[in-house]
Amino acid sequence: MTRDRQICLLLVSLLAAFTWAQTPTGSIEGIVSDPSGAVIPNAKVTIAQAATGRSIPLTTNSTGFYSARNLLPGVYSIKVESAGFAVKDIRDLVVNSGAVVNGNVTLEIGKTGEVVEIAAQAVAVDTSRQTLDNIISEKEIKQLPLFSRNFLDLASIAPGVFIRDGGSIDPTKTFAYRAVGIDGRSGTGTRVQMDGIDVTDETVGTTVANISQEAVNQFQLTRSSLDISTSLTSSGAVNIISNSGSNQLHGSWFYDYFNQDLGARLQYQPDASDFHRKRTGGSVGGPFVKDKVFWYANWERTWQATQDVQRHPEFPKFNVVQGFPTRLQYALGRLD
């Protein structure tokens, strides 16, 4: 490969990383070459998503390069074909939010119709991007003991991040909102995006919209080296990808209950104040038309009755414990 072509490919990779690092989709790109390292132009590349059956046909250019953009997070396969070479089929390639996955392929000389099938190897370091981020998958989200069921609490897993109740930055954000502080910052400047849409509260910080934990497919937290897709911040950014349907009908349901006998007494009171919380919800998704149109729906509701404790040492007559009932409801629908 000539030096000019190498420089061109490097610029393309940097541009891809710069543009897609904080978007609700990922990409796969790579170079197809023969055993000697020479690039193979006009090779046929087919990228397929396992869950939906979506197939993307591509052809390598004169430098053997191919690229697939706007891929929803999930598991993909790459099939590469060229005359005089055995077909190579790479399975279980994971694409995460904002990731630029290395899809370099070396074809082996072989007979027509011969297929070499291999499993994709996990990449520990993303060499295509300059950002520092954490990705939490749907499986981890479902298995983590997230007691609050607030999706922004997932950010606490990342190093250098602390979570506060939204009421600590503004009284309108009490209880159901969170402030995500990154690297010692207050969290008021942290951007929050859902499926590529900015839902940051521009006045006081945190969000203007919430989503059920059950509906989160992937959680991405970018902590440094931000790019142009994350606007108006130097603090950090949270990007949420919601669940979507697939060719398989799938769903879940949950219910939990919590009261004063299952937790500590509020503010060290001698007796536990009456308290209870009931939460229930679920989700379901599947195909409208197989391999073409998919649907997903989610609903969650919380009923909570707690005690608001007000203490005034200077004026003890004003000490009071009063009820603080709360009702929350989330709903989400998606069509792909």
URNORMO-V383426 format. One line per field, one symbol per residue. psi: psi as a letter, one per 20 degrees, with the letter a starting at -180 (. if undefined). burial: # if it has 9 or more other ideal C-beta (glycine too) atoms within 8 Angstrom, else .. Layout:
psi = ???
burial = ???
//
This chain:
psi = prhghggghghgggggghhjhlrjrarpqapprrhiipqoqkqppppppghijppoprpqaijjqqpprlpqpaprqpppqqpiqqppoprlopprpiqopokppoqqpaqpippopqpqqpohpoiiqiqorppprhghghipmnhhkphiihhihqqjpqpqqhiihphikqfjqqpopplirhihjpqpqokippkpoigiabriqrqqhhiphqppopirlraiioqkqjhrqppppqqrraippqrrqqprqpahijrqqpkkqhqpqpqqpppqraqqqapgppjgpqqqqqqqqppporpopopnhhmhijpqoqqmqppqpqqpqpp.
burial = ....##.##..##..###################....###.#######.###....###..######..############..#######.###########.####.......#...#.......##.#.#.##.#..#..#.#..#######..#..#.#####.##..##..######..#.########....###..####..##############..##.##..#.#############......#.....#....##..#..##.##############.....##############.##..........#....#.#.#.#.#.#
//
